[in-house]
Amino acid sequence: MNLLKILIFFLLPYTMLWGQKNMIEEIFSQDVFREDFKESSEKFPTEQIGDKFAILLEAEDQYFIGTEKSNYTVMVNWENDLTEFELRTVLKMAPEEKLSILPGQTPQIAGIIMQYNPDTQEGLIFEINSFKKYRLVYMKNDSKNRNLTYSKDNDWVKSENFKKNKRNEIRIKSKENKFEFYINGEFEFKIDLNKKRIDSLSAGRFGFHLGPQTKIKIDYLYISASQNYTGINQLLNLTEEEIKAIISENIKLKEKKESDEIKEIEDLKQVIRLVETQLKELYQINDSLIKKNLELEPFRELMGDNKDFIYTLSKDLENEIKSTTTLKEQNKTLIDSIEILHINQKLFKLEYLKAIESIRGENKKDTIE
């Protein structure tokens, strides 16, 4: 017995040192996904399907999902290209007294889905339950899931770091097909999938999986990559000066937008005033027409069925005016012709008198001779 204690005393430091050397030392400093649930997002569905639901609690900045009688899976609508990452999330299970879980019933179970490939139906689920236990499950096609943790309690492992009925922070690191798991900042376990004869998982989707009679609230979900990551989800790393310049430009654009909006509002008010003036004039014209129609109403009653009487009179009057105008023109032409005849008659009389005088003069001349 003493020999065993001595061996443990000497081997323990080396065992701890060996374990530390095999830890993931990568610093995942580049944020590629951040969701704080401060507003609705297309990345997380809000739905209710039978006894399953997923809603956003805006007042609490939390994502609330739950189910009663069956399993429920919520996948994050985000295109992932990471196989090496750090995932952080905080979740809280509903107090069991509110769920009326009786002794002997199964606990609440909430799982974090990682690198799930819909084509091969392959991925990992890190599950925790309301009995302060966890386990890691490997999914492959439609075959039976494979538990990667081991215990007599259906491979559920007791955690001293899990807080019942409180918020729990889950942190998961992945590199070269190796995974490390932390609960509330404390290391729980690590696993090398290569040693489990599991090929490197492809970049897949993330999500949450609930067992029956489970409700959880999620505070946030963060996913980070290494400093050297340059994939499709890379975020811009800006200097302080660049950030200040962008903020200043945003302020200018905001002020310009507000100024443009004020000008548009004033222009719109002017157009409205013009339209109101035109409407007022139209109303006045309309009132005048109504008044005229009322004045003509007695005549319309007198006409009876002769609705076109005024129109007919107007056309007749127009025709009479045209006829009168034509007669006046013809009369003028006739007067002009008569005047010409008078002038010609006078000229004829003059010529006639001249001819008589000429004849008289010739007769006198003959008499004298």
DOKEVO-180663 format. One record per residue: residue in three letters; x, y, z of N, C-alpha, C in turn. Coordinates in steps of 0.1 Angstrom, whole numbers, plus 5000, padded with zeros to 4 digits. Example, Ala and Ser with C-alpha at 12.3 -4.5 7.8 and 13.67 -1.06 7.14 Angstrom:
BEGIN
ala513249435078512349555078513249675078;ser512849785071513749895071512950005079;
***
This chain:
BEGIN
met500849885000500050005000500950125000;asn501950125008502850245009503650254996;leu503950144989504650144977503750214966;leu502450174966501450234957501450384959;lys501350434971501350574974502550644969;ile503750574971504950634966504950644951;leu504450544944504450544929503550654925;ile502350674931501450774927502050914930;phe502750924941503351054944504351094934;phe505151004929506151034919505651044905;leu504650964902504050954888503051064885;leu502451114896501351214894501851344887;pro502951404891503451524884503751494869;tyr504351374866504651344852503351324844;thr502351264851501051244844500351384841;met500451474851499851604849500651684838;leu501951674838502851734828502551684814;trp502351544813502051484801500651534796;gly499751544805498351594801498451734796;gln499151824803499251964799499951974785;lys500951884782501551894769500651854758;asn499651774761498751734751497451814750;met497451924757496252014757496352104744;ile495252154740495152244728495652374733;glu496852414727497452544731497052664722;glu496352624711495952734701495052834708;ile495352964705494553074710493653114699;phe492353094701491353124691490853274693;ser491653364687491453504690490653574680;gln490253514669489553574658488053534659;asp487153634663485753604663485153594649;val484453484647483853474633482253464635;phe481753434647480353434649480053474663;arg479053574664478653624677477153644676;glu476453584686475053604687474753624702;asp474253754705473853784718472353794720;phe471553764710470153754711469453884716;lys470054004711469554134715468454174705;glu468354104694467354134684467154004675;ser466054004668465753884660466753864649;ser467053744646468053714635467653594627;glu467953604614467653494605468453364609;lys469553384616470353274620469753174629;phe468753224637468053144647466553154644;pro465953034641464553044638463653074650;thr462553134648461553144658460253074653;glu459852974660458752894655458052824667;gln456852764663456152674673455552564665;ile455952444667455452324660454952234671;gly453652224672453052144682453452184696;asp454152094703454552124717456052174717;lys456652194705457952244704457952394701;phe458852474706458952614704460352664704;ala460552774697461852854697461452994696;ile461753074706461353214706462453304711;leu462453434708463453534713462753604724;leu463453614736463053684747463753824747;glu463153924740463854044738464154124751;ala463254114761463454184773464654124781;glu464953994779465953934786467253904778;asp467153934765468253904756468653754756;gln467653674755467853534755467053454744;tyr467553344740466853254731466253134739;phe464953124738464253024747463652914738;ile464152794740463652684732463252564742;gly462252494737461752384746460852284739;thr460652174745459752064740459151994751;glu458051924748457351844759457551694757;lys457051644746456951494745458051434736;ser458651514728459651444719460951534718;asn461851474710463151544708462951664699;tyr463751764701463651894693465051944689;thr465251964677466552014672466452154665;val467252244669467352374663468752394657;met468852414644470052434637470352584635;val471552624636471952764633472052784618;asn471452884613471452914599472752994596;trp473852924595475152994593476052894586;glu476652944575477552864567478952854574;asn479252744579480552724586481552654577;asp482852704578483952634571485052594581;leu484752594594485752574604485752424608;thr486952364609487152234615487952254628;glu488552364630489252394642488752524648;phe488252524660487452644665487452634680;glu486852744686486452744700485052794701;leu484252714707482752754709482552784724;arg481752894726481352934739479952964739;thr479252914749477852944751477452934766;val476353004769475853004783474352964782;leu473952864789472552814789472152784803;lys470852784805470252754818468952664815;met468952554822467752474821466652524830;ala465352494826464252534835464252464848;pro463952534859463952454872462952344871;glu463352224876462652104874461252104881;glu461152184892459952184899458852254891;lys459252334881458252404872457852304861;leu458652204859458352104848457651984854;ser457551984867456851864874457451734871;ile458751734871459451604869459451524881;leu458851404880458651314892459851224894;pro460151174906461251074908461050954898;gly462250914893462150804883462050844869;gln461650974866461551014853462951064848;thr463051064835464351104829464551254831;pro465851294832466151444834465951524821;gln466051644822466151734811467551704804;ile467551704791468751684783468851794772;ala470051864773470351964762471651934756;gly471751934743472951904736473352014727;ile474752034725475352124716475752044704;ile475252074692475552004680476752074673;met477751994669478952044663479251974650;gln479652044640480151994627479251884621;tyr477951914621476951824616476951844601;asn477151724594477051724579475751664575;pro474851744569473551684565473651574555;asp474651584546474751484536475151344541;thr476151344550476551214556475851184570;gln475151284575474451274588475451244599;glu476651304598477751284607477951404615;gly478351394628478651504637478751464651;leu478951564660479051534674477951614682;ile477551554693476651624702477251614717;phe477551724723477951734737476651764745;glu476251664753475051664760475251694775;ile474451764781474351784796472951754800;asn472751714813471451694818471251764832;ser470051764836469751834848470151754861;phe470751634859471351564870472851594871;lys473251704865474651754866475651654860;lys475251594848476051494841476251534826;tyr477251484820477451514806477851384799;arg477751384785478351284777478551334763;leu479451264755479751304742479251194732;val478451234722477851134713478351164699;tyr478651054692479051064678477951004669;met477551084659476451044650477051004637;lys476550904631476950854618475850794610;asn475450854599474350814591473050784599;asp472350684596471150644603471450534614;ser472650504615472950394625472850444639;lys472950354648472850394663473950484667;asn473650584674474650684679475650604688;arg476850664687477950594695478450694706;asn478350644719478750734730480250724731;leu480850844732482350844733482850864748;thr481950884757482250884771481750754777;tyr482250714788481950584794481650594809;ser480550524812480150514826479050404827;lys478750364839477650264841476350324839;asp476250464840474950534839474750574824;asn474650474816474450494801475450594796;asp476650594801477750674797477650814801;trp476750844810476650984816477750994827;val478551104826479651134835479251244845;lys479451224858479051324867480051444867;ser479551564867480451684867480251764880;glu481351794887481351874899481252024896;asn481452054883481452194879480052244874;phe479152154872477852194867476952244878;lys476252354875475452424886473952394882;lys473252324891471852294889470952414890;asn470052434881469052544881469752684880;lys470952684874471652814872472252814858;arg472852934855473452944842474752864842;asn475052794831476252724830476952764817;glu478252794818479052824806479752704800;ile479552674788480152564781481152614771;arg482352564772483452604762484052474756;ile484152474743484652354736485752404726;lys486852334726487952364717488152244708;ser488552274695488752164685489952204677;lys490852104675492052114667492551974663;glu492751954650493351834645492551714650;asn491251724649490351614653490451584668;lys490951674676490951664690489951764697;phe489351724708488351814714488651824729;glu488451944734488451974749487152034753;phe486751994765485452044770485652104784;tyr485052224786485052294798483652334803;ile483452324816482152374822482452474832;asn481852594830482052704840483552734842;gly484352734831485752764832486652654836;glu486052544840486852434845486952314835;phe488152264833488352154824487652034828;glu486951964819486251844822486951724816;phe487151724803487751614796488251654782;lys489051564776489451584763489351444755;ile489351454742489251334735489951354721;asp490551244716491251244703490451144695;leu489651194685488851114677489651014668;asn490851054665491650964657491850834665;lys492050844678492250714686490950634687;lys489850704684488550634684488150584670;arg489150584661488950544647487850624640;ile487750744644486850834637487650934629;asp487350934616488051024607487751164610;ser488651254605488451404608487051444603;leu486351514611485051564607485151674598;ser484251684588484251794579483651914586;ala483852034580483152154585481652134583;gly480952154594479452134593478752234601;arg477452204604476652304610476652284625;phe476252404632476052404647474652414650;gly474252364662472852374666472752324681;phe471452314684471052264698470052154697;his470152054705469251934705468751914719;leu467451904720466751884733466051754734;gly466151694746465351574748463951614753;pro463051514755461751544759461751614773;gln460651684775460451754788461651844792;thr462151924782463352004784463052144779;lys463452244787463352384783464652454787;ile465252524778466552594781466452744776;lys467252824783467452964778468952984775;ile469253044764470553054759470953204759;asp472053244766472453384767473153424754;tyr474053344749474853384737475453254731;leu475953274719476753174712477853234705;tyr479053214708480253264702481053154696;ile481653174684482553084678483753164673;ser484953114676486153184673487053094665;ala487953154657488953084649490353134653;ser491353064648492753104651493053234644;gln494153294648494653414643494853414628;asn495253294623495653274609494453244600;tyr493253234605492053204597491753304587;thr491553264574491253354563490053304555;gly489153234561488053174554486953274552;ile485753214548484653294543484053374554;asn484253344567483653414578484653504585;gln485753534578486753624584486253764586;leu486453824598486053954601487254044599;leu486954174595488054274593488754304606;asn490054304606490854354618491354494615;leu490654584621490954724618491754794630;thr492654884626493354964636492455064643;glu492955124654492055214661491755334652;glu492755384644492555494636491555464625;glu491655344619490655304609489255294615;ile489155244627487855244634487255384636;lys488155474641487755614643487255674630;ala488055644619487655704606486255654601;ile486055524603484755464599483655524607;ile483855534621482855594629482555734625;ser483655814622483455954617482655964604;glu482955874595482255864582480855824584;asn480555734593479155694596478355804602;ile479055894611478356004617477956104606;lys478956134596478656224585477556174577;leu477556044573476555984565475155994572;lys475155974585473955984593473356124593;glu474356224595473856364595473356404581;lys474056354570473556384557472256324554;lys472056204559470756134557469656204564;glu469956254576468956324584468656464577;ser469656524571469456654564468656624551;asp468956524544468256484532466756454536;glu466556384547465256354551464456474555;ile465056574561464456694565464056774552;lys464956774542464656844530463456774522;glu463556644522462456574516461056594523;ile461156604536459956634544459356774540;glu460256874539459857014536459257014522;asp459956944512459456944499458056874498;leu457956774506456656704507455556794513;lys455956864523454956964529454557064519;gln455457114511455157214501454257154490;val454457034486453656964476452256944482;ile452156914495450856894502450157024502;arg450857134505450157264506449557304492;leu450357274481449957304468448757214464;val448757094468447657004465446357044473;glu446557094485445457134493444857264487;thr445757354482445157474475444357434463;gln444957344455444257304443442957234446;leu442957154457441757084461440657194466;lys441157294472440257394477439557464465;glu440357494455439857564443438857464436;leu439157334435438257244429436957234437;tyr437057234450435857234458435057354456;gln435657474454434957594451434157584438;ile434957534428434357514414433157414415;asn433457314422432357214424431157274431;asp431357354441430257414448429457504439;ser430257584430429657674421428757594411;leu429257484406428557404396427257344403;ile427457304415426257254422425157354424;lys425657484427424757594428424057614414;lys424757614403424157634390423157524387;asn423557404390422657294387421357304395;leu421457354408420257384416419457484409;glu420057594403419257694397418557644384;leu419157544377418557494365417657374368;glu417557334381416757224384415257244380;pro414657364383413257374379413057364364;phe414057404356413857394341413957244337;arg414857174344414957034341413656954344;glu412956994355411656934358410656974348;leu410657094343409757134333409957054320;met411157024317411456954304411056814305;gly410956754317410456614318411456524311;asp410956444301411856354295412756414285;asn412556544281413356604271414656644277;lys415556554280416756584287417756664278;asp417556644265418556714256418056844251;phe417056904257416357024252417357134251;ile418057164262419057274262420157254251;tyr420557124250421557094240421057124226;thr419757084223419157104210418957254207;leu418557334218418457474216419757544213;ser420757494219422157544217422557524203;lys422257394198422657364184421857444174;asp420557464177419757544168420257684168;leu420557744179421057874180422357894172;glu423157794174424457794166424157794151;asn423257714147422957704133422357834128;glu421457904136420858024132421858134131;ile422858134141423958234140424758214127;lys425058094124425758064112424958114099;ser423658084099422858124088422758274087;thr422658344098422558494098423858544093;thr424958484097426258534093426358514078;thr425958404072425958384058425158484050;leu423958514056423058604049423658744049;lys424258784061424958914061426058924051;glu426758814049427858814039427258834025;gln426158754023425558764010424958904007;asn424358954017423759094017424759194013;lys425959184020427059274017427559264003;thr427659143998428059123984427059183975;leu425759163978424659223969424759373970;ile424959433982425059583983426159633975;asp427359563976428459603968428159593953;ser427459493949427159483934426159593930;ile425259633939424359743935425059873934;glu426059893943426860013943427660023930;ile428159903926428859903913427959943902;leu426759883902425759913892425460063891;his425260123903425060273904426160353898;ile427360313901428560383896428560363880;asn428360243876428360223861427260293854;gln426060303861424960383855425360523854;lys425960583864426360723864427360743853;leu428260653851429260663840428660653827;phe427660573826426860553813426160683810;lys425560743820424860873818425760983813;leu426960983819427961093815428361063801;glu428660943798429060913784427860943774;tyr426660923779425560943770425361093768;leu425461173778425361323777426461373768;lys427661323770428761363761428461333747;ala427861223744427561183730426561283725;ile425461313733424461413728425061543725;glu425861593734426461723732427361723720;ser427961613717428861613705427961613692;ile426861553693425961553681425361683679;arg424961753690424361893689425461983683;gly426661973687427662063682427862043667;glu427761923662427961893647426761953640;asn425561943645424361993639424462153637;lys424862223647424962363647425962403636;lys427062333635428062363625427462353611;asp426662253609426162233595425162343592;thr424362393602423362493599424062623595;ile425062663602425862783599426362783585;glu426862673581427462663567426362673557;
***
